[in-house]
Amino acid sequence: MSRKIAGFLLALAAFMIFEWINLGFNLADGHKASFYVVHGILIAVNLVLGIVLGVIGLRGLRGGAERP
């Protein structure tokens, strides 16, 4: 994996984690419980995806430094 792709994955992971945490804090009161369940699931799934992309990006940066 090239350093550009690894850097892109890290940037994307940081954006996803920041954006979905921000959304979680900005959910307004007054909605039905189903609204919060659906958004909670979306937030959890996207945080996991962001973490996975971050790990892949870090491994790509570390692996790219070891190759000639």
N, C-alpha and C positions, 0 to 999 in steps of 0.2 A: 504494500500500500504506500502510495506517495505521501510526502509530508503535507502537500496541499489538501489531499483528501482527509488525512487524519486531523488537520487543523480545522477543516470544514465540519467534520463530525463533532469535534469538541465545541466549536462555536454553536452549532445546532443544538447540542445537548444543553449547553448553558442557557440558550434562549428558551428552549422548551421548559426547562426546570424553572427558570425565572417567571416565564409567562403563566404557567399553570399554577404555581404557588400564588402569584399575584391574583389570578382569577379566583382562587379559593378564598382569599381574604376579601375580595370585592363582591362576593355574592350577597345580594340584598335580602333582608328578611321579608317575610310575607308570601312566600311561595308554598306550593304544596310539597309534601314530603317527597313525592316522586321526583320532583325537580332536583332536590338536593341529593337524592340517591343516584340519579343519572349523572349529575355533574361530579359527584364524588368518585364514581367509577371512572369517568373520563379523566379526572385529575390523577387518580392512582395509576391508571394504565399509561398515561403520558409521562408521568414521573418515572415509572419503571423503564419506559422506552428511552427517556433522556439519560438515565443512568447507564443503560446498556450501550447507547451510542457513545457516551463519554468513556466508558471502559474500552470499547473498540478503538476509539480515537487515541486514547493513551497508549494502548498496545501498539497501534500503528506508528506512533511517534517513537516509542522505545525500540520497536523492531526495525524501523527505518534507520535509526542511528547505528545499529549493529551491522547492517549490511554494507558492503563496500560500495 
